């Protein structure tokens, strides 16, 4: 934890749902970005992922992810 606040903001990879980092926020907040994991980058650089494949991949490799990030 950083010295200047409570880290209630989580940054997840929008492709593999891996927790990238946390940041201090005033409320619990989830942010989505791109990670730099080789396996994830390789999957992104390949052929486009269909929506059904994305939903299937979104639960893999997410340490502690419970699926309550507001995704439909």
The first five atom37 places (N, CA, C, CB, O) and aatype in JSON, in Angstrom:
{
  "aatype": [20, 20, 20, 20, 20, 20, 20, 20, 20, 20, 20, 20, 20, 20, 20, 20, 20, 20, 20, 20, 20, 20, 20, 20, 20, 20, 20, 20, 20, 20, 20, 20, 20, 20, 20, 20, 20, 20, 20, 20, 20, 20, 20, 20, 20, 20, 20, 20, 20, 20, 20, 20, 20, 20, 20, 20, 20, 20, 20, 20, 20, 20, 20, 20, 20, 20, 20, 20, 20, 20, 20, 20],
  "atom_mask": [
    [1, 1, 1, 1, 1],
    [1, 1, 1, 1, 1],
    [1, 1, 1, 1, 1],
    [1, 1, 1, 1, 1],
    [1, 1, 1, 1, 1],
    [1, 1, 1, 1, 1],
    [1, 1, 1, 1, 1],
    [1, 1, 1, 1, 1],
    [1, 1, 1, 1, 1],
    [1, 1, 1, 1, 1],
    [1, 1, 1, 1, 1],
    [1, 1, 1, 1, 1],
    [1, 1, 1, 1, 1],
    [1, 1, 1, 1, 1],
    [1, 1, 1, 1, 1],
    [1, 1, 1, 1, 1],
    [1, 1, 1, 1, 1],
    [1, 1, 1, 1, 1],
    [1, 1, 1, 1, 1],
    [1, 1, 1, 1, 1],
    [1, 1, 1, 1, 1],
    [1, 1, 1, 1, 1],
    [1, 1, 1, 1, 1],
    [1, 1, 1, 1, 1],
    [1, 1, 1, 1, 1],
    [1, 1, 1, 1, 1],
    [1, 1, 1, 1, 1],
    [1, 1, 1, 1, 1],
    [1, 1, 1, 1, 1],
    [1, 1, 1, 1, 1],
    [1, 1, 1, 1, 1],
    [1, 1, 1, 1, 1],
    [1, 1, 1, 1, 1],
    [1, 1, 1, 1, 1],
    [1, 1, 1, 1, 1],
    [1, 1, 1, 1, 1],
    [1, 1, 1, 1, 1],
    [1, 1, 1, 1, 1],
    [1, 1, 1, 1, 1],
    [1, 1, 1, 1, 1],
    [1, 1, 1, 1, 1],
    [1, 1, 1, 1, 1],
    [1, 1, 1, 1, 1],
    [1, 1, 1, 1, 1],
    [1, 1, 1, 1, 1],
    [1, 1, 1, 1, 1],
    [1, 1, 1, 1, 1],
    [1, 1, 1, 1, 1],
    [1, 1, 1, 1, 1],
    [1, 1, 1, 1, 1],
    [1, 1, 1, 1, 1],
    [1, 1, 1, 1, 1],
    [1, 1, 1, 1, 1],
    [1, 1, 1, 1, 1],
    [1, 1, 1, 1, 1],
    [1, 1, 1, 1, 1],
    [1, 1, 1, 1, 1],
    [1, 1, 1, 1, 1],
    [1, 1, 1, 1, 1],
    [1, 1, 1, 1, 1],
    [1, 1, 1, 1, 1],
    [1, 1, 1, 1, 1],
    [1, 1, 1, 1, 1],
    [1, 1, 1, 1, 1],
    [1, 1, 1, 1, 1],
    [1, 1, 1, 1, 1],
    [1, 1, 1, 1, 1],
    [1, 1, 1, 1, 1],
    [1, 1, 1, 1, 1],
    [1, 1, 1, 1, 1],
    [1, 1, 1, 1, 1],
    [1, 1, 1, 1, 1]
  ],
  "atom_positions": [
    [[0.84, -1.18, 0.0], [0.0, 0.0, 0.0], [0.88, 1.24, 0.0], [-0.96, 0.0, 1.21], [1.9, 1.28, 0.69]],
    [[0.49, 2.22, -0.76], [1.23, 3.47, -0.81], [0.92, 4.29, 0.44], [0.88, 4.27, -2.08], [-0.07, 4.02, 1.12]],
    [[1.74, 5.26, 0.75], [1.6, 6.03, 1.98], [0.54, 7.11, 1.93], [2.9, 6.65, 2.31], [0.31, 7.76, 2.96]],
    [[-0.12, 7.34, 0.82], [-1.0, 8.49, 0.72], [-2.47, 8.14, 0.51], [-0.55, 9.35, -0.4], [-3.19, 8.93, -0.1]],
    [[-2.93, 7.0, 0.97], [-4.35, 6.7, 0.87], [-4.64, 5.22, 0.91], [-4.92, 7.28, -0.39], [-3.73, 4.39, 0.85]],
    [[-5.91, 4.9, 1.0], [-6.34, 3.51, 0.99], [-6.57, 3.09, -0.46], [-7.63, 3.31, 1.84], [-7.25, 3.77, -1.22]],
    [[-5.99, 1.97, -0.83], [-6.06, 1.51, -2.22], [-7.31, 0.68, -2.44], [-4.81, 0.7, -2.58], [-7.31, -0.54, -2.27]],
    [[-8.38, 1.36, -2.83], [-9.64, 0.68, -3.12], [-9.91, 0.64, -4.61], [-10.78, 1.37, -2.4], [-10.94, 0.09, -5.02]],
    [[-9.04, 1.19, -5.43], [-9.18, 1.14, -6.88], [-8.34, 0.0, -7.44], [-8.77, 2.47, -7.52], [-7.15, -0.08, -7.16]],
    [[-8.95, -0.88, -8.22], [-8.25, -2.01, -8.81], [-8.18, -1.82, -10.32], [-8.94, -3.35, -8.45], [-9.15, -1.4, -10.95]],
    [[-7.02, -2.14, -10.9], [-6.82, -2.05, -12.35], [-6.66, -3.47, -12.86], [-5.58, -1.14, -12.72], [-5.71, -4.17, -12.5]],
    [[-7.59, -3.91, -13.73], [-7.58, -5.26, -14.29], [-7.28, -5.19, -15.78], [-8.93, -5.97, -14.03], [-7.59, -4.2, -16.44]],
    [[-6.67, -6.27, -16.29], [-6.52, -6.4, -17.75], [-7.9, -6.68, -18.32], [-5.5, -7.53, -18.13], [-8.6, -7.58, -17.84]],
    [[-8.29, -5.94, -19.33], [-9.62, -6.12, -19.92], [-9.7, -7.36, -20.79], [-10.01, -4.9, -20.72], [-10.78, -7.7, -21.28]],
    [[-8.59, -8.03, -21.01], [-8.58, -9.23, -21.84], [-8.5, -10.51, -21.01], [-7.42, -9.18, -22.82], [-9.25, -11.46, -21.26]],
    [[-7.6, -10.55, -20.02], [-7.43, -11.78, -19.23], [-7.86, -11.61, -17.77], [-5.98, -12.22, -19.28], [-7.78, -12.56, -17.0]],
    [[-8.31, -10.42, -17.39], [-8.8, -10.1, -16.05], [-7.77, -10.29, -14.94], [-9.99, -10.96, -15.75], [-8.14, -10.48, -13.78]],
    [[-6.48, -10.22, -15.28], [-5.42, -10.27, -14.28], [-5.37, -8.93, -13.56], [-4.06, -10.6, -14.93], [-5.52, -7.88, -14.19]],
    [[-5.17, -8.95, -12.25], [-5.03, -7.71, -11.49], [-3.67, -7.11, -11.84], [-5.16, -7.97, -9.94], [-2.64, -7.72, -11.6]],
    [[-3.67, -5.91, -12.4], [-2.45, -5.23, -12.81], [-1.87, -4.43, -11.65], [-2.71, -4.32, -14.01], [-0.68, -4.53, -11.36]],
    [[-2.7, -3.63, -11.0], [-2.22, -2.76, -9.93], [-3.42, -2.28, -9.12], [-1.41, -1.55, -10.5], [-4.57, -2.53, -9.48]],
    [[-3.14, -1.58, -8.04], [-4.18, -0.92, -7.25], [-3.8, 0.55, -7.12], [-4.35, -1.58, -5.85], [-2.65, 0.93, -7.34]],
    [[-4.78, 1.36, -6.78], [-4.5, 2.78, -6.58], [-5.44, 3.34, -5.53], [-4.63, 3.56, -7.91], [-6.54, 2.83, -5.35]],
    [[-5.01, 4.39, -4.85], [-5.87, 4.98, -3.82], [-7.06, 5.7, -4.46], [-5.07, 5.95, -2.94], [-6.89, 6.51, -5.37]],
    [[-8.24, 5.4, -3.98], [-9.46, 6.05, -4.44], [-10.36, 6.31, -3.24], [-10.19, 5.19, -5.52], [-10.14, 5.75, -2.16]],
    [[-11.36, 7.14, -3.42], [-12.29, 7.44, -2.34], [-13.38, 6.39, -2.18], [-12.92, 8.79, -2.57], [-14.05, 6.34, -1.15]],
    [[-13.56, 5.54, -3.21], [-14.54, 4.46, -3.14], [-14.01, 3.28, -3.94], [-15.93, 4.91, -3.68], [-13.05, 3.41, -4.7]],
    [[-14.63, 2.12, -3.77], [-14.23, 0.93, -4.51], [-14.51, 1.16, -5.98], [-14.96, -0.34, -3.98], [-15.65, 1.44, -6.37]],
    [[-13.47, 1.03, -6.82], [-13.59, 1.31, -8.24], [-12.75, 0.3, -9.02], [-13.14, 2.76, -8.57], [-11.64, -0.04, -8.61]],
    [[-13.29, -0.19, -10.14], [-12.54, -1.08, -11.03], [-12.24, -0.34, -12.32], [-13.34, -2.39, -11.31], [-13.11, 0.28, -12.92]],
    [[-10.98, -0.42, -12.73], [-10.53, 0.15, -13.99], [-10.02, -0.98, -14.86], [-9.42, 1.24, -13.78], [-9.56, -2.0, -14.34]],
    [[-10.11, -0.82, -16.17], [-9.69, -1.85, -17.11], [-8.68, -1.27, -18.09], [-10.9, -2.45, -17.85], [-8.88, -0.18, -18.63]],
    [[-7.59, -2.03, -18.32], [-6.52, -1.6, -19.21], [-5.96, -2.84, -19.89], [-5.41, -0.82, -18.43], [-6.59, -3.9, -19.86]],
    [[-4.8, -2.72, -20.51], [-4.11, -3.85, -21.14], [-2.9, -4.22, -20.31], [-3.69, -3.51, -22.61], [-2.13, -3.35, -19.91]],
    [[-2.72, -5.53, -20.03], [-1.54, -5.96, -19.27], [-0.38, -6.2, -20.24], [-1.85, -7.24, -18.45], [-0.54, -6.12, -21.45]],
    [[0.78, -6.5, -19.68], [1.97, -6.74, -20.49], [2.45, -8.17, -20.38], [3.08, -5.79, -20.08], [3.62, -8.46, -20.65]],
    [[1.56, -9.07, -19.97], [1.9, -10.49, -19.9], [2.05, -11.03, -21.32], [0.83, -11.3, -19.12], [1.23, -10.74, -22.18]],
    [[3.11, -11.81, -21.56], [3.38, -12.31, -22.91], [2.24, -13.16, -23.46], [4.65, -13.12, -22.91], [1.88, -13.02, -24.63]],
    [[1.66, -14.02, -22.64], [0.58, -14.88, -23.13], [-0.63, -14.05, -23.54], [0.18, -15.9, -22.04], [-1.27, -14.33, -24.56]],
    [[-0.95, -13.04, -22.77], [-2.09, -12.19, -23.08], [-1.81, -11.34, -24.32], [-2.43, -11.28, -21.88], [-2.67, -11.2, -25.18]],
    [[-0.61, -10.79, -24.41], [-0.26, -9.98, -25.58], [-0.27, -10.83, -26.84], [1.12, -9.33, -25.39], [-0.69, -10.36, -27.9]],
    [[0.18, -12.08, -26.74], [0.17, -12.98, -27.89], [-1.24, -13.29, -28.34], [0.9, -14.26, -27.56], [-1.52, -13.35, -29.54]],
    [[-2.14, -13.48, -27.39], [-3.53, -13.76, -27.72], [-4.19, -12.54, -28.36], [-4.32, -14.18, -26.47], [-5.01, -12.69, -29.27]],
    [[-3.84, -11.35, -27.9], [-4.42, -10.13, -28.47], [-3.9, -9.87, -29.87], [-4.13, -8.94, -27.58], [-4.64, -9.36, -30.71]],
    [[-2.64, -10.19, -30.14], [-2.05, -9.88, -31.44], [-2.51, -10.86, -32.52], [-0.53, -9.88, -31.35], [-2.36, -10.58, -33.71]],
    [[-3.07, -12.0, -32.12], [-3.58, -12.99, -33.07], [-4.88, -12.51, -33.67], [-3.79, -14.34, -32.39], [-5.19, -11.32, -33.64]],
    [[-5.61, -13.44, -34.22], [-6.91, -13.11, -34.82], [-7.83, -12.52, -33.75], [-7.57, -14.36, -35.47], [-7.67, -12.82, -32.57]],
    [[-8.76, -11.72, -34.16], [-9.68, -11.07, -33.24], [-10.44, -12.08, -32.4], [-10.66, -10.2, -33.99], [-10.8, -13.16, -32.88]],
    [[-10.68, -11.74, -31.16], [-11.41, -12.63, -30.26], [-12.88, -12.3, -30.35], [-10.89, -12.51, -28.8], [-13.27, -11.14, -30.22]],
    [[-13.7, -13.3, -30.57], [-15.14, -13.1, -30.6], [-15.68, -12.87, -29.21], [-15.84, -14.3, -31.25], [-14.99, -13.16, -28.23]],
    [[-16.88, -12.35, -29.1], [-17.43, -12.02, -27.79], [-17.59, -13.25, -26.91], [-18.77, -11.34, -27.96], [-17.37, -13.16, -25.7]],
    [[-17.95, -14.4, -27.48], [-18.1, -15.6, -26.65], [-16.75, -16.08, -26.16], [-18.81, -16.71, -27.42], [-16.63, -16.56, -25.03]],
    [[-15.71, -15.97, -27.0], [-14.37, -16.35, -26.58], [-13.86, -15.39, -25.53], [-13.42, -16.41, -27.78], [-13.15, -15.8, -24.61]],
    [[-14.19, -14.1, -25.65], [-13.75, -13.11, -24.66], [-14.33, -13.42, -23.3], [-14.14, -11.7, -25.09], [-13.62, -13.37, -22.29]],
    [[-15.61, -13.75, -23.25], [-16.24, -14.04, -21.97], [-15.65, -15.3, -21.36], [-17.75, -14.2, -22.13], [-15.51, -15.39, -20.14]],
    [[-15.31, -16.28, -22.18], [-14.7, -17.49, -21.67], [-13.3, -17.19, -21.14], [-14.65, -18.58, -22.75], [-12.92, -17.69, -20.08]],
    [[-12.53, -16.38, -21.86], [-11.17, -16.07, -21.46], [-11.13, -15.13, -20.27], [-10.41, -15.47, -22.61], [-10.14, -15.09, -19.55]],
    [[-12.19, -14.36, -20.04], [-12.15, -13.35, -18.99], [-12.07, -13.94, -17.6], [-13.36, -12.48, -19.09], [-11.64, -13.25, -16.67]],
    [[-12.47, -15.19, -17.4], [-12.4, -15.79, -16.08], [-11.09, -16.52, -15.82], [-13.53, -16.73, -15.89], [-10.84, -16.93, -14.69]],
    [[-10.26, -16.7, -16.84], [-9.02, -17.44, -16.7], [-7.89, -16.55, -16.24], [-8.65, -18.11, -18.01], [-7.74, -15.43, -16.72]],
    [[-7.11, -17.04, -15.31], [-5.92, -16.32, -14.87], [-6.2, -15.11, -14.02], [-5.12, -15.91, -16.03], [-5.32, -14.27, -13.85]],
    [[-7.37, -15.0, -13.49], [-7.71, -13.83, -12.68], [-7.6, -14.19, -11.22], [-9.14, -13.32, -13.02], [-8.56, -14.68, -10.62]],
    [[-6.46, -13.96, -10.64], [-6.26, -14.28, -9.24], [-7.22, -13.5, -8.35], [-4.82, -14.01, -8.84], [-7.12, -12.28, -8.24]],
    [[-8.13, -14.19, -7.72], [-9.08, -13.55, -6.81], [-10.25, -12.88, -7.49], [-8.37, -12.56, -6.0], [-11.09, -12.29, -6.8]],
    [[-10.35, -12.93, -8.78], [-11.46, -12.26, -9.48], [-12.73, -13.07, -9.27], [-11.16, -12.1, -11.01], [-12.74, -14.28, -9.5]],
    [[-13.79, -12.41, -8.82], [-15.03, -13.11, -8.5], [-16.09, -12.93, -9.57], [-15.56, -12.64, -7.18], [-17.17, -13.51, -9.47]],
    [[-15.82, -12.14, -10.6], [-16.8, -11.93, -11.67], [-17.81, -10.87, -11.34], [-17.51, -13.2, -11.96], [-18.86, -10.8, -11.99]],
    [[-17.54, -10.02, -10.36], [-18.5, -8.98, -9.97], [-17.98, -7.61, -10.37], [-18.77, -9.02, -8.47], [-18.19, -6.64, -9.65]],
    [[-17.32, -7.51, -11.5], [-16.75, -6.24, -11.94], [-17.7, -5.4, -12.76], [-15.52, -6.48, -12.73], [-17.27, -4.44, -13.39]],
    [[-18.97, -5.72, -12.77], [-19.93, -4.92, -13.51], [-20.05, -5.3, -14.97], [-19.57, -3.5, -13.4], [-20.65, -4.55, -15.74]],
    [[-19.49, -6.42, -15.35], [-19.61, -6.83, -16.75], [-20.9, -7.58, -16.96], [-18.42, -7.7, -17.17], [-21.37, -8.28, -16.07]],
    [[-21.47, -7.42, -18.14], [-22.72, -8.11, -18.46], [-22.43, -9.51, -18.94], [-23.53, -7.35, -19.52], [-23.36, -10.26, -19.26]]
  ]
}
